């Protein structure tokens, strides 16, 4: 949770809220008490149409605030697009540089490479003053994703460790409300890049458009709801004006579960060459059934993979995928639902590791460990199965299981898989 502290006279919803440094510090401490782990200090408004301020004025606004909060042991982020401001604030104790211009300035890249601060890379077309003048996209999700990937890679090539980078799709920055909604409903595509994703939706204009709320200060409840949706889709950092309301809403966040899906015996007879399509059709029916589970949302589905049979090799090849869901169903109860789906698709358990019309396995369930033979979690054979590891890492690069094990292709020994 990142609390927003704009020490500016003209930010879009809270400009001029803090008349002096002491009021700003008091507001920051209050956000920490409410649950913020980071305070994002900004000294320049970047609302649409805003005018750039001088480095000197920006430093005059933020430096004492940054220095004081850092001295109190608070994790401070400096929200700036100016290299000199970032450099001075890092010297003063800031732990994060949040750059709305996405580190396009070579001087900002130099600052990033010369320190060990965390970095937030945001997508924005143009500059704040003109960003709403160029709103054309062929595919807003793909273009924002590819931009963030390129900027993050550029930072890594400049010597920045990947673990220091977070990406922000920039809701409302050079995007119409409709484009922003499309982007925020597809956050999982940004998560595929393998970096933490920030949800910086608080009080943004797209919320006013989508919920019919004109005054930005009245958008806190809707902002919290948008933050919850973003986190369910894969965001892991939330930037908020109203920390208390947002934290309360995030308590509704459902745990995720990863479901392995497989089939090598279609229910219907097929002509030669049509077996793979029939297996895919059957997996799609299983995915459709997952969508119907109570208190559950399918968040992401990997590509389909054809795999060599594992353990019992004298059988047809499988088609596999991995689904990421958010669910309020407890693990043992969820297993019962999955068995019901298997049964509806003709699953008969006659031979261990043998042919099957549908196979649904809980691979990992957030924060849940079990050594019960009926349901061992994380799945004990997950890391040795290529047909699980490849699709899982496609949707969750670098995923760490509930027991702290990192999923890696280096541990694979069986079930070689090929993306279809």
Buried (B, 14 or more C-beta within 10 A) or exposed (E): BBBBBBBBEEBBBBBEBBEEBEEBBEBBBEBBEBBBEBBBBBBBBBBBEBEBBEBEEBBEBBBBBBBBBBEEEBBBBBBBBBBBBBBBBBEBBBBBBBBBBBBBBEEBBBBBEEBEBBBBBBBBBEBBBEBBEEEEBEEBBEBBBEBBBEBBEBBEEBEBEEEBBBBBBBBBBBBBBEBBBBBBBBBBBBBBBBBBBBBBBBBBBBBBBBBEBEEBEBBBBBBBBBBBBBBBBBBEBBBBBBBBBBBBBBEEBBBBBBBBBBBBBBBEEEEEEEBBEBBBBBBBBBBEBBEEBEEBBBBBBBEBBBBBBBEEEEBEBBBBBBBBBBBBBEBEEBBEBBEBBBEEBBBEEEEEEBBBBBBBBBBBBBEBEBEEEEBEBBBEBBBBBBBBBBBBBBBBEEBEBBEEBEBEEEBBEBBBBEEB
